[in-house]
Amino acid sequence: CSINTSNSTLCPSIDDFRNQVYSTSYSLITVLGLAGNGFALLVLIRTYRPSSPFQVYMLNLAVSDLLCVSTLPMRVVYYVKKGQWNQGDFLCRITTCALYVNLYCSIYFMAAMSVTRFLAIVFPVQNRLMVTAKRARLVCAGIWIFICLASSPFLMFGQKFDPATNKTKCFEPPIGQDVSKVVMLSNLSLVLGFLLPFLIILLCYAGIIHTLLSRTPWTRRQQDTGPKAIRMIIIVLLTFLVSFMPYHVQRSIHIHSLYRTDTSCSEKVVMQKSVVVTLCLAAANSCFDPLLYFFSGESFLSRLSSMHQSRSTRTFNNSVRLNVARTETGVNRQLNATSFIPNTSTSH
């Protein structure tokens, strides 16, 4: 609870609101995230072929989302139990950090996809020499290492016992001296984790749109990269506007408001509830990412079609083999039955 300095009364708790929203949202995100990213990863693996850089980023993005949603059930259990953590300090730290690793890996993988599409459209000749699947894997490895190291300070926030409620807590906002650490992490993640990659994405999209508009109608008909780029621009910008931007803006406002002493109870309650909602939207990026695979991924739909055709071919071949086996069995039975018919003819 927060203290209202004007009348020294306790502000109303949002625990019931928080527990209900988090448990419901995380459950839905887990189901949709596992289904969408799991299916996309299955298609990419089952239809393995020499991959393009864009497909390398899609694969890593799907892995990142799956790792994140696999930790959400522990958050669901925590909020269903009204804020009681029973999974131990280690899992508390890992689960806390996993959400931020996925959040910023998703942002950077989207930025890498945008740069790749930018080079393919604006500098197509140089793109064939500069951008390769091997270099894309190195970029992905660098992103994983950078984000994991940058998110490692979140491992400092483990479980804590709350004597007021007699419960072991996790995912709770820090109090006292820990606030300064959170402010520093928030400012760092805002600049390096959101503003910098978002600026890169906007510059890439400006270059892509300018190049597409400057093409002649004949060139547009000859090249099919335009629709893919437009679809990617729409999906990525919607993800940022719906998922990433509200969370970072509201988190910055909320953390800096902790230093204010003139905040009323009603303002604190609204602020805390908005943090809950925007964090759910941020976690929902795992559900939005599969749209990139299905609507803007290079040859993803053709991979899906080829997988369906291969399954149909295997089913047909199995059916043919089964019918042949049944026919051979029937013929063998007839031959065996004929061989046991007694000879009733009389010889003279």
Residue pairs with C-beta under 8 A, 6 or more apart in sequence:
1 10
1 11
1 12
1 13
2 10
2 11
2 265
2 268
2 272
3 10
3 11
4 10
4 11
4 264
4 265
4 268
5 261
5 262
6 264
9 265
11 265
11 268
11 269
12 265
12 269
14 269
14 272
14 273
14 276
15 82
15 83
17 273
17 276
18 79
18 272
18 273
18 276
19 79
19 80
19 82
19 83
20 79
21 276
21 277
21 280
22 75
22 76
22 79
22 276
22 280
23 76
23 79
23 80
25 280
25 283
25 284
26 72
26 73
26 75
26 76
26 79
26 280
26 283
27 72
27 76
29 69
29 72
29 280
29 283
29 284
29 286
29 287
30 69
30 72
30 73
30 76
32 286
32 287
33 65
33 66
33 68
33 69
33 72
33 286
33 287
34 66
34 69
34 70
36 286
36 287
36 289
36 290
37 62
37 65
37 66
37 69
37 286
37 289
37 290
38 66
39 290
40 58
40 62
40 290
40 293
40 294
40 300
41 59
41 62
41 63
41 66
43 293
43 300
43 303
43 304
43 307
44 55
44 58
44 59
44 62
44 300
44 303
46 307
47 303
47 304
47 306
47 307
49 303
50 133
51 59
51 133
52 133
52 298
52 299
53 116
53 131
53 132
53 133
53 135
53 136
54 113
54 116
54 117
54 136
54 297
54 298
55 133
55 297
55 298
55 299
55 300
56 133
56 136
56 137
56 140
57 109
57 112
57 113
57 116
57 136
57 140
58 113
58 292
58 293
58 297
58 300
60 105
60 109
60 140
60 143
60 144
61 105
61 106
61 109
61 110
61 289
61 292
62 289
62 290
62 293
64 101
64 102
64 105
64 106
64 109
65 102
65 106
65 285
65 286
65 289
67 98
67 101
67 102
68 98
68 99
68 101
68 102
68 103
68 283
68 286
69 286
71 94
71 95
71 98
71 99
72 283
74 87
74 91
74 95
75 95
75 171
77 86
77 87
78 84
78 85
78 170
78 171
82 167
83 165
83 167
83 169
83 172
84 167
84 168
85 92
85 159
85 167
85 168
85 169
85 170
86 168
87 95
87 170
88 159
89 158
89 159
90 158
92 158
92 159
92 170
92 171
93 154
93 155
93 156
93 157
93 158
94 155
95 170
95 171
96 154
96 155
96 157
96 158
96 170
96 171
97 151
97 152
97 154
97 155
99 283
100 151
100 154
100 189
101 147
101 148
101 151
102 285
102 286
103 193
103 244
103 282
103 283
103 285
104 147
104 150
104 151
104 189
104 193
105 143
105 144
105 147
106 285
106 286
106 289
107 193
107 194
107 197
107 198
107 244
108 143
108 146
108 147
108 197
109 140
109 143
110 197
110 201
110 236
110 239
110 292
111 197
111 198
111 200
111 201
112 136
112 139
112 140
112 143
113 232
113 236
113 292
114 200
114 201
114 204
114 205
114 232
114 236
115 200
115 204
116 131
116 136
117 204
117 208
117 225
117 228
117 229
117 232
118 204
118 205
118 207
118 208
119 126
119 127
119 130
119 131
120 127
120 131
120 225
121 207
121 208
121 211
121 212
121 225
121 226
121 229
122 207
122 208
122 211
123 130
150 188
150 189
150 192
150 193
153 181
153 185
154 185
156 181
157 174
157 178
158 170
159 168
159 169
159 170
160 168
160 169
160 170
160 172
161 167
161 168
161 169
162 168
162 169
162 172
173 182
174 181
174 182
179 255
179 258
182 255
183 255
183 256
183 258
186 251
186 252
186 255
187 252
189 248
190 248
190 251
190 252
194 244
194 245
194 248
198 240
198 244
198 245
201 236
201 240
205 233
205 237
208 229
208 233
209 233
212 220
212 226
212 229
212 230
215 223
215 226
220 226
228 296
228 298
229 296
231 295
231 296
232 292
232 296
235 288
235 291
235 292
235 295
235 296
236 292
238 288
239 285
239 288
239 289
242 281
242 284
242 288
243 281
243 282
243 284
243 285
243 288
244 282
244 285
246 278
246 281
246 282
247 278
247 279
247 281
247 282
249 278
250 274
250 275
250 278
251 275
251 278
253 271
254 271
254 272
254 274
254 275
257 263
257 267
257 271
263 271
293 300
294 300
294 301
